Amino acid sequence: MPKRPSIAGAIREAAQGGANPPPAPRLKPALTQEAPRRAFQAKTREGKKMIAAPIDPAARQQLKMLAAELDRKSEDLIREALRDLFTKYGKPPIA
């Protein structure tokens, strides 16, 4: 079985110039010619902005159950709630 070189031996050999220099790091090709990639976005979401808010887990569960009962998406129910909120405060129901 061949003897494995020690770290100390490799350092000594490198200091004396006998070891091969480490390979140069591989550089990534420049991306200047490619346009930056955008994440996929459904056509139905074009021109829309996301709204996020921390919600109590029980409220989220109730929303999901209501959506299932009404056979509607949670997003649709949230939009309806926003329209009702805007109307309540005298704003145009644009949601």
Residue, then its C-alpha position, 0 to 999 in steps of 0.5 A: m500500500p503506497k504511503r499517503p503524503s502528509i500535510a506537513g510534507a506537502i507544505r514543505e514541498a510547496a515551499q521548495g517549489g517542488a509541488n504543482p501549483p493549485p489549479a486556477p479557480r474556474l470563473k463563471p462566464a460573463l452574463t452580459q449578453e443574456a437578459p436576466r431571467r424573470a420568474f414565471q408569472a401567470k397571465t392572470r397575475e400580470g399588473k397585480k401586486m401581492i398583499a401579505a399579512p400575518i393571519d391567525p391560523a384559525a382565521r386562515q382555516q375558516l377562510k379555506m373552509l368557507a372557500a371550499e363550501l362556496d366552491r370559490k378561491s380564497e383569493d376571490l373571497i379576499r378581494e370581495a372583503l376588500r371591496d366591502l371594506f373600501t365601500k364601508y369607508g367611502k372609497p371606490p370598490i376597485a378590488 
